[in-house]
Amino acid sequence: MAKAKSKAKYGLPTPLILLILLTINAAVVPLLLTRYHSLGTISWLQLTPYAFYLLSLPLSWLWFHFLKFKGDPIIPAIVLTLAGLGIVMQYRMADATAPDTWSFTWLAYPIGLFSFLGITALLNKNRLSAMAKGNINWLAYLTALAVIIAMALLGRRYRGGIYMPGNINPSEIIKPLLIIFLAGFLAKRNKAFSTAVAGLPTPRLGSLLLLLTVWVVPMIIILFLKDLGLLILLNAVLVTMLYVVSRRKGYLVLGSVAVVALAVAAMTLSPHARTRLEIWQNPFSDPTGKGWQLLQSLSAMYSGGMWGSGIGAGAPQTVPIAASDFVYAAWAEEVGFFGCALLLLLLATLFIRSWRASTTATLPFAMLLGTGTTAALAFQTILNIAGVTKALPLTGIPLPFISHGGSSLVATMIMAGLLTAISEK
């Protein structure tokens, strides 16, 4: 009896995987049948994302049992559920707009899945300890800096974002790289950033100047690239990690003021950001032009009501770029208030459990890596949904797991792999 109880402590619960499978199938199969009925055929390429997802569930179940995973099983279960909902929405957007809108998804999801599973296998406690003692943080920093410079020199601007050849959005991979850098940097200098006088943080001057010097360089380039969303996100993560390493609330207060001041300054200097601020303040100032997207988004969410029009029964094509930045509006229209509440509950549960697992990690590097990654995903969610609902100005930040974009999905799955690995005690 004791032996059976011991066996149940690792891996992913089978009923949970079956529930995820049934939930995603209930949404995807009707969309595929509707598409077949309207077109008379479905190509193998159009079935590929769904086929990969179906294979990923038993593969993940076998993988975590093979590894004898003893971390928090809810974290990978929610990750797989959210990834499935993302595929549902991309099928829905393809049906509403163009057949090839989501064509990169067939490649992005397998890459993201194998990255997710690979990281959970590779990052055990010994390897995390070795990473903390080594210079991987500086390697991550230099890689991120090289990517940012490449964006400035070789990138092309499209819909407010910077893209490299192959429609790759390099800004997505910058997030985990700079979080790894901050985790390694702060873990080695936790005492230097923990001192305070009269409740105000007074970090050692040498450590503070070094951090500011290396941090300002990529931030200036990002500001030059006019990527306000990424700029705000990364600095919010920095403030969070400074608080975690020091437990000084002064970092939260002073850091929050600094981030808001940075956002205001960026909006003042950037005409593009200033336009977004003006549209946020009054979208009716240009209702058929620059305010059209936000107004259509609000209209779509309002029409969804409590229960929504049903998946496949809405009109997401009326919202410009609904598949990426405004996917939450399309989701709200078709599943309503309760569907949105379910999505937010899944995301909140993922963030809460990831934060709890990270803050109880024994290694300072793992604790900082986990809390920084959790903060990045949480802030990204807040910035996206707040922008779509007009609570904040638009930033162009995608919704994790759900928004269309191969680069975003791969980077998000990498960060989810980090959180899953850190949850294992």
C-alpha positions as CSV (number, residue, x, y, z in Angstrom):
1,M,0.0,0.0,0.0
2,A,2.8,2.4,0.9
3,K,4.6,1.5,-2.4
4,A,1.5,2.4,-4.4
5,K,1.2,5.7,-2.6
6,S,4.9,6.4,-3.4
7,K,4.4,5.8,-7.1
8,A,1.5,8.3,-7.3
9,K,3.8,11.1,-6.2
10,Y,5.5,11.7,-9.5
11,G,4.5,12.5,-13.1
12,L,1.3,14.1,-14.3
13,P,-2.1,12.8,-13.2
14,T,-3.8,10.8,-15.9
15,P,-7.3,12.2,-15.3
16,L,-5.9,15.7,-15.7
17,I,-4.4,14.9,-19.2
18,L,-7.7,13.3,-20.3
19,L,-9.6,16.3,-19.1
20,I,-7.3,18.6,-21.1
21,L,-7.7,16.4,-24.2
22,L,-11.5,16.4,-24.0
23,T,-11.6,20.2,-23.5
24,I,-9.5,21.1,-26.5
25,N,-11.1,18.4,-28.7
26,A,-14.5,19.9,-27.9
27,A,-13.4,23.2,-29.4
28,V,-11.2,22.1,-32.3
29,V,-13.2,19.3,-33.8
30,P,-16.3,21.5,-34.5
31,L,-14.0,24.1,-36.1
32,L,-12.4,21.5,-38.4
33,L,-15.8,20.1,-39.3
34,T,-17.1,23.6,-40.1
35,R,-14.1,24.2,-42.3
36,Y,-14.5,20.9,-44.1
37,H,-18.1,21.6,-44.7
38,S,-17.4,25.1,-46.2
39,L,-14.3,24.2,-48.3
40,G,-15.0,20.5,-49.0
41,T,-11.4,19.6,-48.0
42,I,-8.7,20.1,-45.3
43,S,-5.0,19.9,-46.2
44,W,-2.5,18.0,-44.2
45,L,-0.8,21.2,-43.3
46,Q,-4.0,22.6,-41.7
47,L,-4.3,19.4,-39.6
48,T,-0.6,19.5,-38.5
49,P,-0.9,21.8,-35.4
50,Y,-3.9,19.8,-34.1
51,A,-2.1,16.5,-34.7
52,F,1.1,17.7,-32.9
53,Y,-1.0,18.9,-30.0
54,L,-2.8,15.5,-29.7
55,L,0.6,13.7,-29.7
56,S,2.0,16.2,-27.2
57,L,-0.4,15.2,-24.4
58,P,0.5,11.5,-24.2
59,L,4.1,12.4,-24.9
60,S,4.2,14.8,-22.0
61,W,2.5,12.3,-19.7
62,L,5.1,9.6,-20.6
63,W,8.0,12.1,-20.4
64,F,7.1,13.3,-16.9
65,H,6.6,9.8,-15.7
66,F,9.9,8.7,-17.2
67,L,11.7,11.6,-15.4
68,K,9.8,10.7,-12.2
69,F,8.9,14.4,-12.0
70,K,8.1,15.4,-8.4
71,G,7.5,19.1,-9.0
72,D,4.1,20.8,-9.1
73,P,2.0,18.9,-11.7
74,I,-0.5,21.7,-12.0
75,I,2.1,24.0,-13.7
76,P,2.8,21.8,-16.7
77,A,-0.9,20.8,-16.9
78,I,-2.0,24.5,-17.1
79,V,0.8,25.1,-19.7
80,L,-0.5,22.3,-21.9
81,T,-4.1,23.6,-21.5
82,L,-3.2,27.2,-22.4
83,A,-1.2,26.0,-25.4
84,G,-4.2,24.1,-26.5
85,L,-6.5,27.1,-26.2
86,G,-3.9,29.1,-28.2
87,I,-4.2,26.5,-31.0
88,V,-8.0,26.7,-30.8
89,M,-7.9,30.5,-31.3
90,Q,-5.5,30.2,-34.1
91,Y,-7.7,27.7,-35.9
92,R,-10.6,30.1,-35.3
93,M,-8.7,33.1,-36.6
94,A,-7.6,31.2,-39.7
95,D,-11.2,30.3,-40.4
96,A,-12.3,33.9,-40.0
97,T,-9.5,35.5,-42.0
98,A,-7.2,33.6,-44.2
99,P,-6.2,29.9,-44.5
100,D,-2.5,30.5,-44.0
101,T,-2.7,33.0,-41.1
102,W,-1.4,30.4,-38.6
103,S,0.8,28.4,-41.0
104,F,3.9,28.9,-38.8
105,T,2.1,27.4,-35.8
106,W,2.7,23.8,-37.1
107,L,6.5,24.5,-36.6
108,A,6.4,26.8,-33.6
109,Y,4.4,24.4,-31.3
110,P,6.7,21.4,-31.8
111,I,9.8,23.6,-31.2
112,G,8.1,25.1,-28.1
113,L,7.0,21.7,-26.8
114,F,10.4,20.1,-27.2
115,S,12.1,23.1,-25.6
116,F,9.6,22.9,-22.7
117,L,10.2,19.2,-22.2
118,G,13.9,19.4,-22.7
119,I,14.4,22.2,-20.1
120,T,12.4,20.2,-17.5
121,A,14.8,17.3,-18.0
122,L,18.1,19.3,-18.2
123,L,17.6,21.8,-15.3
124,N,17.8,19.7,-12.2
125,K,19.2,21.1,-8.9
126,N,22.8,20.2,-9.7
127,R,22.7,22.0,-13.1
128,L,21.0,25.0,-11.6
129,S,23.7,25.2,-9.0
130,A,26.4,24.9,-11.7
131,M,24.7,27.7,-13.7
132,A,24.6,29.9,-10.6
133,K,28.4,29.4,-10.0
134,G,29.4,29.8,-13.6
135,N,29.2,32.8,-16.0
136,I,26.1,31.8,-17.8
137,N,24.5,35.1,-16.7
138,W,27.1,37.1,-18.7
139,L,26.7,34.7,-21.7
140,A,23.0,35.3,-21.6
141,Y,23.5,39.1,-21.3
142,L,25.9,39.2,-24.3
143,T,23.6,37.1,-26.4
144,A,20.6,39.3,-25.6
145,L,22.7,42.4,-26.4
146,A,23.8,40.9,-29.7
147,V,20.2,40.1,-30.6
148,I,19.1,43.7,-29.7
149,I,21.9,45.2,-31.9
150,A,20.9,42.8,-34.7
151,M,17.3,44.1,-34.4
152,A,18.6,47.7,-34.7
153,L,20.8,46.9,-37.8
154,L,18.9,44.2,-39.7
155,G,15.3,44.3,-38.4
156,R,12.3,45.6,-40.4
157,R,9.4,47.4,-38.7
158,Y,6.0,45.9,-39.2
159,R,2.9,46.9,-37.3
160,G,5.0,48.5,-34.6
161,G,7.2,45.5,-34.0
162,I,10.8,44.7,-35.2
163,Y,11.1,41.5,-37.3
164,M,14.1,39.6,-38.6
165,P,14.2,37.5,-41.8
166,G,11.7,34.7,-41.6
167,N,9.2,36.9,-39.7
168,I,11.0,36.1,-36.4
169,N,10.4,38.5,-33.6
170,P,13.7,38.5,-31.7
171,S,12.3,40.6,-28.9
172,E,10.6,37.5,-27.5
173,I,13.9,35.6,-26.8
174,I,15.4,38.7,-25.2
175,K,13.1,38.3,-22.2
176,P,14.3,34.9,-20.9
177,L,17.9,35.8,-21.7
178,L,17.9,39.0,-19.6
179,I,16.0,37.3,-16.8
180,I,18.8,34.7,-16.7
181,F,21.3,37.5,-16.5
182,L,19.6,39.3,-13.7
183,A,19.1,36.0,-11.7
184,G,22.8,35.2,-11.9
185,F,23.9,38.8,-11.3
186,L,21.7,39.4,-8.2
187,A,22.2,35.9,-6.8
188,K,25.9,36.6,-6.5
189,R,25.3,40.0,-5.0
190,N,22.3,39.5,-2.8
191,K,23.9,41.1,0.3
192,A,25.0,44.1,-1.8
193,F,21.4,44.9,-2.6
194,S,19.9,44.0,0.8
195,T,21.2,46.9,2.8
196,A,18.9,49.8,3.8
197,V,18.8,53.0,5.9
198,A,15.5,54.1,7.4
199,G,13.7,51.7,5.3
200,L,15.1,53.0,2.0
201,P,17.3,50.6,0.0
202,T,21.0,51.6,-0.1
203,P,22.8,49.1,-2.3
204,R,26.6,49.1,-2.4
205,L,27.7,51.7,-4.9
206,G,30.0,49.4,-6.9
207,S,27.3,46.7,-7.5
208,L,24.7,49.4,-8.2
209,L,26.8,51.2,-10.8
210,L,27.7,47.9,-12.5
211,L,24.1,46.9,-12.8
212,L,23.0,50.3,-14.1
213,T,25.9,50.4,-16.6
214,V,25.1,47.0,-18.1
215,W,21.3,47.5,-17.9
216,V,21.2,50.9,-19.5
217,V,22.9,49.8,-22.7
218,P,20.2,47.4,-24.0
219,M,17.4,49.7,-22.6
220,I,18.7,52.7,-24.7
221,I,18.7,50.5,-27.8
222,I,15.2,49.2,-27.1
223,L,14.0,52.8,-26.5
224,F,15.6,53.8,-29.9
225,L,13.7,50.9,-31.5
226,K,10.5,52.4,-30.0
227,D,9.5,49.1,-28.4
228,L,7.7,50.7,-25.4
229,G,6.0,47.4,-24.3
230,L,9.3,45.5,-24.0
231,L,11.0,48.4,-22.3
232,I,8.2,48.6,-19.6
233,L,8.1,44.9,-19.2
234,L,11.8,44.3,-18.6
235,N,12.1,47.2,-16.1
236,A,9.1,46.0,-14.2
237,V,10.8,42.5,-14.0
238,L,14.0,44.2,-12.8
239,V,12.1,46.0,-10.0
240,T,10.4,42.7,-9.0
241,M,13.7,40.8,-8.8
242,L,15.4,43.5,-6.8
243,Y,12.6,43.2,-4.3
244,V,12.8,39.4,-4.2
245,V,16.6,39.4,-3.6
246,S,16.5,42.1,-0.9
247,R,13.0,41.8,0.6
248,R,13.0,45.6,0.7
249,K,9.7,47.2,-0.2
250,G,11.5,50.4,-1.0
251,Y,12.6,48.8,-4.3
252,L,8.9,48.3,-5.2
253,V,8.0,51.9,-4.4
254,L,10.9,53.6,-5.9
255,G,11.1,51.2,-8.8
256,S,7.4,51.6,-9.6
257,V,7.8,55.4,-9.7
258,A,10.8,55.0,-12.0
259,V,9.0,52.6,-14.4
260,V,6.0,55.0,-14.6
261,A,8.4,57.9,-15.2
262,L,10.2,55.9,-17.9
263,A,6.9,55.1,-19.6
264,V,5.8,58.8,-19.6
265,A,9.2,59.9,-20.9
266,A,9.1,57.3,-23.7
267,M,5.6,58.4,-24.7
268,T,6.8,62.0,-24.8
269,L,9.8,61.2,-27.0
270,S,8.1,58.7,-29.3
271,P,5.4,60.0,-31.8
272,H,4.2,56.4,-32.2
273,A,3.8,56.0,-28.4
274,R,2.2,59.4,-28.1
275,T,-0.4,58.5,-30.7
276,R,-1.3,55.3,-28.7
277,L,-1.7,57.5,-25.6
278,E,-4.0,59.9,-27.4
279,I,-6.1,57.0,-28.8
280,W,-6.3,55.5,-25.3
281,Q,-7.5,58.8,-23.9
282,N,-10.1,59.3,-26.7
283,P,-10.5,56.7,-29.4
284,F,-13.4,58.6,-30.8
285,S,-11.0,61.4,-31.9
286,D,-10.2,59.2,-35.0
287,P,-13.0,56.5,-34.9
288,T,-12.4,55.3,-38.5
289,G,-8.7,55.6,-38.4
290,K,-6.3,55.0,-35.5
291,G,-9.1,54.5,-33.0
292,W,-10.9,51.9,-35.1
293,Q,-9.0,48.9,-33.7
294,L,-9.6,49.7,-30.1
295,L,-13.3,50.7,-30.7
296,Q,-13.9,47.4,-32.6
297,S,-12.2,45.5,-29.8
298,L,-14.5,47.1,-27.1
299,S,-17.5,46.5,-29.3
300,A,-16.6,42.8,-29.8
301,M,-16.2,42.2,-26.0
302,Y,-19.4,44.0,-25.2
303,S,-21.3,41.9,-27.8
304,G,-20.0,38.7,-26.1
305,G,-22.1,39.3,-23.0
306,M,-22.0,36.7,-20.2
307,W,-21.9,33.5,-22.3
308,G,-20.5,34.7,-25.6
309,S,-21.7,33.9,-29.1
310,G,-20.1,30.5,-29.2
311,I,-16.7,29.4,-30.7
312,G,-17.0,30.0,-34.4
313,A,-20.1,32.1,-34.2
314,G,-18.4,35.5,-33.6
315,A,-17.0,38.0,-36.1
316,P,-13.3,38.4,-35.1
317,Q,-12.5,39.6,-38.6
318,T,-14.0,43.0,-37.7
319,V,-11.1,43.6,-35.2
320,P,-7.8,44.4,-36.9
321,I,-5.0,42.1,-35.9
322,A,-7.4,40.0,-33.8
323,A,-5.1,36.9,-34.0
324,S,-2.2,38.5,-32.2
325,D,-2.5,41.6,-30.0
326,F,-6.3,41.6,-29.8
327,V,-6.9,37.9,-29.5
328,Y,-8.5,38.5,-26.0
329,A,-11.2,40.5,-27.7
330,A,-12.0,37.7,-30.1
331,W,-12.0,35.2,-27.1
332,A,-14.3,37.5,-25.1
333,E,-16.8,37.8,-28.0
334,E,-17.1,34.1,-28.5
335,V,-17.0,32.7,-24.9
336,G,-18.2,35.8,-23.0
337,F,-17.5,36.9,-19.5
338,F,-17.4,33.4,-18.0
339,G,-15.0,32.2,-20.7
340,C,-12.7,35.1,-19.9
341,A,-13.0,34.4,-16.2
342,L,-11.9,30.8,-16.9
343,L,-8.9,32.0,-19.0
344,L,-7.9,34.5,-16.3
345,L,-8.3,31.8,-13.6
346,L,-5.9,29.5,-15.5
347,L,-3.3,32.2,-15.9
348,A,-3.6,33.4,-12.3
349,T,-3.3,29.8,-11.0
350,L,-0.2,29.4,-13.2
351,F,1.4,32.6,-11.8
352,I,0.5,31.9,-8.2
353,R,1.8,28.3,-8.2
354,S,4.9,29.3,-10.1
355,W,5.6,32.2,-7.7
356,R,5.1,29.9,-4.7
357,A,7.4,27.2,-6.1
358,S,10.0,29.8,-7.0
359,T,10.0,31.6,-3.6
360,T,10.5,28.2,-1.8
361,A,13.5,27.2,-4.0
362,T,16.6,26.6,-1.9
363,L,19.0,28.0,-4.5
364,P,19.0,31.9,-4.7
365,F,19.6,31.6,-8.5
366,A,16.6,29.3,-8.9
367,M,14.4,31.6,-6.8
368,L,15.3,34.7,-8.8
369,L,15.0,32.9,-12.1
370,G,11.6,31.6,-11.2
371,T,10.2,34.8,-9.7
372,G,11.6,36.9,-12.6
373,T,10.1,34.5,-15.2
374,T,6.7,34.5,-13.4
375,A,6.7,38.3,-13.2
376,A,7.5,38.6,-16.9
377,L,4.6,36.3,-17.9
378,A,2.3,38.0,-15.4
379,F,3.2,41.6,-16.5
380,Q,2.9,40.5,-20.1
381,T,-0.7,39.3,-19.5
382,I,-1.6,42.5,-17.6
383,L,-0.2,44.8,-20.3
384,N,-2.0,42.9,-23.1
385,I,-5.4,42.5,-21.5
386,A,-5.3,46.0,-20.0
387,G,-4.5,47.4,-23.4
388,V,-7.3,45.5,-25.2
389,T,-9.9,46.5,-22.5
390,K,-8.7,50.2,-22.5
391,A,-7.4,50.1,-18.9
392,L,-4.0,51.1,-20.2
393,P,-2.5,52.4,-23.5
394,L,-1.7,49.7,-26.1
395,T,1.8,48.3,-25.9
396,G,1.9,45.7,-28.6
397,I,2.7,43.0,-26.0
398,P,1.2,39.5,-27.0
399,L,-1.0,37.4,-24.7
400,P,1.1,34.5,-23.4
401,F,0.2,31.1,-25.0
402,I,-2.8,32.5,-26.8
403,S,-1.7,35.2,-29.3
404,H,-0.6,34.3,-32.8
405,G,3.1,34.3,-33.3
406,G,5.7,31.5,-33.4
407,S,8.4,33.5,-31.7
408,S,6.1,34.4,-28.8
409,L,4.9,30.8,-28.4
410,V,8.5,29.3,-28.4
411,A,9.8,31.9,-25.9
412,T,6.7,31.4,-23.6
413,M,7.2,27.6,-23.7
414,I,10.9,28.1,-22.8
415,M,9.9,30.2,-19.8
416,A,7.2,27.6,-18.8
417,G,9.9,24.9,-18.9
418,L,12.1,27.0,-16.5
419,L,9.2,27.3,-14.1
420,T,8.3,23.6,-14.3
421,A,11.9,22.6,-13.6
422,I,12.3,25.1,-10.7
423,S,9.1,23.7,-9.1
424,E,10.8,20.3,-8.5
425,K,12.2,20.3,-5.0
